[in-house]
Amino acid sequence: MKKVVTLIVGNFVILGFLVFLMNVLAIAAVQVYNWTKPLQYAESHLFPNYQGAEWARKHFVEYYDLKEADYTAYYGWRRPAYAGETINLDERGMRRTYRDASVAPERTIAFFGGSTTWGTGADDDRTIPSEFVKRNPEYVGHNFGETGYVAHQSLNVFLERYYEGFRPDVVVFYDGVNDVWHKCRWELGPYSHAREIKIRTALREAGSGNAESFVLTVLPIKNLVEKVMRVLDNQSRAEASYYDCHKDPAKAEQVARVLLSDWMIAKNLVESYGGTFVPILQPVIYFSDTRTEHLKLSESLKWQYETLYPLIIDMIDREFPELAGNFMDLRDALDRDEYFYIDWCHLSPNGNQLVAERISQGVAARTGKALAAR
């Protein structure tokens, strides 16, 4: 009997060791995968857009040095504070915006949007909000942009600040890219944001059992298997099937409708206290008559924007005519024979300058402010 007990205990020890070893190997495999996968902007500083820009390489190094964003209720995530040479974020994750110390601004403007508003590809003083303030020093600029945000997340951020008493004179929603890019993914829908599945998976794992749960015991192995399955699924899935708005008219209509509904809610709120609301359909490379030979572009993603952008314009006329007087269409803002893009939507500073110039003109027209001498 003693030998049987010893054998059973020995087998459990060996089994426990094997599970431990497999977990360690699984964690190591995931880390190696994360370390070795190519970085999207690793060589972007070499693009012709950045010729002579000595700060550019440092910017992209700092971009990848940023810590993972923290989960935040209602709008999903926000980056923690960061202090660098080209990127500076305050304790609430807001990017630093240019301000002329010799001027006493009398008005405020708040920019909301995704990473193009945040300023991927530009240092603090060359983001779209900063370029706007340079042209309009009577404004204090606030950059509420965050990587991946769709319009509904921006709306929730604005609501939070509104409840705190924030009443900017002008509110800009600079949208379109993420509402199409994320919501047109085959596994997401009109009410999704970029990390919906990631958060859902984390919640399921957190609620999968108590400390003695077998699932938790082998969680690293489970995560590795799921990552391998996702990679294999992506490899087997044709590029055209990553996105489905171009072949699902009902989904495309609802994606557009949700975006415009978010704009309407923001408009009503801003105008209720006497502010000016400016919703902007941002430029993407697929509609820009500009230099693109330095980039590799997705044909499937192009189909999504070709489906949604005209639909958004049409739907403003059909269902949201109240937005027409506020709305700005910047699809043609970069129609020049120059290098502006570092991918399908993010811009180098020369592109941000042109966009900021157009926004300056639009804000002036909508606020009755005379255009400053250029």
Secondary structure, 3 states (H helix, E strand, C coil): CHHHHHHHHHHHHHHHHHHHHHHHHHHHHHHHHHHHCCCCCCCHHHCHHHCCCCCHHHHHHHHHHCCCCEEECCCEEECCCEECCCCEECCCCCECCCCCCCCCCCEEEEEEECHHHHCCCCCHHHCHHHHHHHHCCCEEEEECCCCCCCHHHHHHHHHHHHHCCCCCCEEEEEECHHHHHCCCECCCCCCCCCCHHHHHHHHHHHCCCCCCCHHHHCHHHHHHHHHHHHHHHHHHCCHHHCECHHHCHHHHHHHHHHHHHHHHHHHHHHHHCCCEEEEEECCCHHHCCCCCCCCCCCHHHHHHHHHHHHHHHHHHHHCCHHHCCCCEECCCCCCCCCCCECCCCCECHHHHHHHHHHHHHHHHHHHCCCCCCC
